[in-house]
Amino acid sequence: MKNLKDNIIGMFAVIGIMTLLMGSYSEQSQRVNYGTPESHEWEMIIRDDASVAYMVNKKTGEVRKYDANSSRYIIPKLN
């Protein structure tokens, strides 16, 4: 009977050690970014007559021009 108890305690010890090891490895893949959220990178600037709006990405400097009469942004033509 004592041998059976020792085997059961040993199995639980092995399971506990394996759980601790697996938990420490999975911590690396659960990195959390506490930086600026993506929604705060864009700023909207609207002209006085409200016909055109501009979206400026503060991080990359990208500028998008929006027409007030549509929901899509206007792709600028390169000259």
LOSEGU-868377 format. One record per residue (C-alpha): residue number from 1; x, y negated, z. Coordinates in steps of 0.5 Angstrom, whole numbers, plus 2048, in hexadecimal, padded with zeros to 3 digits. Each point is the difference from the previous one (the first is absolute). Layout:
N
<NUM, <X, Y, Z>>,
...
END
This chain:
79
<1, <800, 800, 800>>,
<2, <806, 7FB, 802>>,
<3, <803, 802, 7F9>>,
<4, <7F9, 7FE, 7FC>>,
<5, <800, 7F9, 804>>,
<6, <807, 7FE, 7FE>>,
<7, <7FE, 802, 7F9>>,
<8, <7FA, 7FB, 800>>,
<9, <804, 7FB, 804>>,
<10, <806, 800, 7FB>>,
<11, <7FB, 800, 7FA>>,
<12, <7FD, 7F9, 803>>,
<13, <807, 7FE, 801>>,
<14, <802, 801, 7F9>>,
<15, <7F9, 7FD, 7FD>>,
<16, <802, 7FA, 805>>,
<17, <807, 7FF, 7FD>>,
<18, <7FD, 801, 7F9>>,
<19, <7FB, 7FA, 801>>,
<20, <805, 7FB, 803>>,
<21, <805, 801, 7FA>>,
<22, <7FA, 800, 7FB>>,
<23, <7FE, 7FA, 803>>,
<24, <806, 7FC, 800>>,
<25, <801, 801, 7F9>>,
<26, <7F9, 7FE, 7FE>>,
<27, <802, 7F9, 803>>,
<28, <804, 7FE, 7FB>>,
<29, <7FB, 801, 7FA>>,
<30, <7FB, 7FB, 805>>,
<31, <803, 7FA, 7FF>>,
<32, <7FC, 7FA, 801>>,
<33, <801, 7F9, 7FD>>,
<34, <7FF, 7FA, 804>>,
<35, <802, 7FB, 7FB>>,
<36, <7FB, 7FB, 7FC>>,
<37, <7FA, 804, 7FD>>,
<38, <800, 800, 7F9>>,
<39, <7F9, 7FB, 800>>,
<40, <804, 7FA, 803>>,
<41, <805, 800, 7FB>>,
<42, <7FB, 7FD, 7FB>>,
<43, <7FE, 7F9, 800>>,
<44, <7FA, 7FD, 7FC>>,
<45, <801, 7F8, 7FE>>,
<46, <7FA, 7FD, 7FC>>,
<47, <800, 7FA, 7FC>>,
<48, <7FB, 7FA, 802>>,
<49, <7FB, 801, 7FB>>,
<50, <800, 808, 802>>,
<51, <801, 802, 7F8>>,
<52, <806, 804, 801>>,
<53, <803, 803, 806>>,
<54, <807, 803, 801>>,
<55, <803, 806, 804>>,
<56, <807, 7FF, 803>>,
<57, <804, 806, 803>>,
<58, <804, 7FD, 805>>,
<59, <805, 806, 800>>,
<60, <801, 801, 7F9>>,
<61, <7FE, 7F9, 7FD>>,
<62, <7FB, 803, 7FB>>,
<63, <7FB, 7FB, 7FE>>,
<64, <7F9, 802, 7FD>>,
<65, <7FB, 7FC, 7FD>>,
<66, <7F9, 801, 801>>,
<67, <7FA, 7FD, 7FC>>,
<68, <7FA, 7FE, 804>>,
<69, <7FB, 803, 7FB>>,
<70, <803, 807, 801>>,
<71, <802, 805, 805>>,
<72, <807, 801, 7FC>>,
<73, <806, 7FD, 800>>,
<74, <803, 7FC, 7F9>>,
<75, <806, 804, 7FE>>,
<76, <805, 7FA, 7FE>>,
<77, <802, 800, 7F9>>,
<78, <808, 7FF, 7FF>>,
<79, <802, 7FB, 7FB>>,
END
